Amino acid sequence: MINIQHLTFQYKKQDALFTDLSFEQQNGSIVGLLGKNGAGKSTLLKLISGLLKPQTGELTINGFKPFDRLPDFLADIYMVSEEFSFPSITIGLYIKATAPLYPKFDYEKMNRILQEFELDARKNLNGLSHGQRKKFLIAFALSTNCSLLVLDEPTNGLDIPSKSLFRKILVSSVSEEQLVLISTHQVKDIETIIDTIIVLDEGKIVYNESVFEISQQLQFKTVATLSGLEKPIYQEKCLGGHRIITESNLFEETEIDIELLFNAIINKVNLKPQSHAVK
């Protein structure tokens, strides 16, 4: 569980990135954390992972203060960073040396995911392509079975087939006791797997809704013309017409267009009802 109350953080010689930030998230979800460049997504993930310390406020992860970096905390959280490096050793040796740090590590799951990603445990990590190393890191993260998995731009560097396989493996590999927090700009890569959408903007959580609630509240369509339609909540021109967001009705449910939803939120469109949005 993530519990953030009235958090303030700033880098030296810069304005405060977060001021009075509050946010809670229970386990049992795959959460998409979205925001523009510079919104503070990576910084928030580093605070949650204990790599940075807030100036004021309360931040606890499963009851631990992350920056204390206690062994029991570190053994139950795994972060896949956008930038990473490995020692010059084989996949198998890395697993042998590192997996014991995670008490719930599942070697059978690790072998299965390696096979699905077509990764050979005898290969040297630094001899792999960037995309292959990223796939190994994702495989290792999922195999730790940590209660909190933090993934920062996990699909960067993956080709289209690997992105599809990533979605399949992620959904099949996490349990209801885990919380997966994914920060990404590639919203199309995760829109079919997340069950909660959080938007960070100007240092605040400005939107926090479950996919189920969004689908009950809003409809997403592409229409040739706006003529004859009730004024949409939000619309953008596209090839062949307009992409629109309207209020839902009882007779039709549409797939969520996360990119369109995100643009509406960033443009401060009032997407009613917003039962969980932080004002």
KAZI-V769257 format. One record per backbone hydrogen bond with DSSP energy under -0.5 kcal/mol. NH is the residue of the N-H (numbers start at 1). CO is the residue of the C=O. Records with the same first field share a line. If there is no record, write none. Layout:
NH=CO + CO
This chain:
2=25
3=60
4=23
5=58
7=21
8=56
9=18
14=11
17=9
18=9
19=203
21=7
23=4
25=2
28=178
29=178
31=29 + 180
32=196
33=31 + 182
34=32 + 198
39=36
44=40
45=41
46=42
47=43
48=44
49=45
50=46 + 47
51=46
52=46
55=8
56=8
58=5
60=3
61=64
62=1
64=61
66=64
68=65
69=65 + 66
73=70
74=70
75=71
76=73
77=74
78=148
80=150
81=79
89=87
91=123
92=121
94=90
95=91
96=92
97=93
98=94
99=95
101=98
102=99
103=101
105=102
106=143
107=105
110=106
111=107
112=108
113=109
114=110
115=111
116=112
117=113
118=115
119=114
121=119
123=120
125=89
127=124
128=125
133=129
134=130
135=131
136=132
137=133
138=134
139=135
140=136
141=137
142=138
143=139
144=140 + 141
145=141 + 142
146=141
147=76
148=76
149=179
150=78
151=149 + 181
152=80 + 150
153=151 + 183
156=153
158=155
163=159
164=160
165=161
166=162
167=163
168=164
169=165
170=166
171=167
172=168
173=169 + 170
174=170
178=175
179=147
180=29
181=149 + 179
182=31 + 180
183=151 + 181
184=33 + 182
187=185
189=186
190=187
191=187
193=190
194=190
195=30
196=30
197=209
198=32
199=207
200=34
201=204
203=39
204=201
206=199 + 204
207=199
209=197
211=195
214=210
215=211
216=212
217=213
218=214
219=246
221=244
223=242
229=226
233=245
234=245
236=243
238=241
241=238
242=223
243=236
244=221 + 242
245=234
246=219
248=217
249=252
258=256
261=257
262=258
263=259
264=260
265=261
266=262
267=263
268=265
269=264
271=269
272=270
277=274
279=277
